[in-house]
Amino acid sequence: MSVKLIHSRLYAQAATLAALGAAASLEMDGGREATAATARDPHEYRARRRGGGDDARGG
């Protein structure tokens, strides 16, 4: 009886991990397609604009 219990728990854990892996893979694929064209890299270097007049020097 205990062997059957251990096997059933093992199968349940394997099914749970498979479902989590499938959900993670779908989530990663869906997010990449939706934001690839419009997303900007947050670490991308962008030079400051000159002549805006917003700095402390006034110019």
C-alpha positions in Angstrom: 0.0 0.0 0.0 2.8 2.5 0.9 4.5 1.9 -2.5 1.3 2.8 -4.3 1.0 6.0 -2.3 4.6 6.9 -3.0 4.1 6.3 -6.8 0.9 8.3 -6.9 2.6 11.2 -5.2 5.6 10.9 -7.6 3.2 11.0 -10.6 1.3 14.0 -9.2 4.5 15.9 -8.6 5.7 15.1 -12.2 2.4 16.3 -13.6 2.6 19.5 -11.6 6.1 20.3 -12.7 5.2 19.6 -16.3 2.2 21.9 -16.1 4.3 24.7 -14.5 7.0 24.3 -17.2 4.4 24.5 -20.0 2.8 27.6 -18.4 6.2 29.3 -18.1 7.1 28.5 -21.6 3.8 29.9 -23.0 4.1 33.0 -20.8 7.6 33.7 -22.1 6.7 33.2 -25.7 3.6 35.3 -25.4 5.3 38.2 -23.7 8.2 38.2 -26.2 5.8 38.5 -29.2 3.6 41.2 -27.7 6.3 43.6 -26.6 9.2 43.0 -29.0 8.2 45.8 -31.4 7.4 48.4 -28.8 9.7 47.6 -25.9 12.8 49.6 -25.2 15.8 48.4 -23.4 15.9 50.0 -19.9 19.7 50.0 -20.0 20.0 51.6 -23.4 22.1 54.8 -23.4 20.2 57.9 -24.4 22.0 61.2 -24.6 20.4 64.2 -23.1 18.8 66.7 -25.4 20.5 70.1 -25.6 18.8 73.4 -25.4 15.7 72.4 -23.5 16.2 75.0 -20.8 15.2 72.6 -18.1 18.5 72.5 -16.3 19.6 74.7 -13.4 21.8 76.9 -15.7 18.8 78.1 -17.6 19.9 77.3 -21.0 
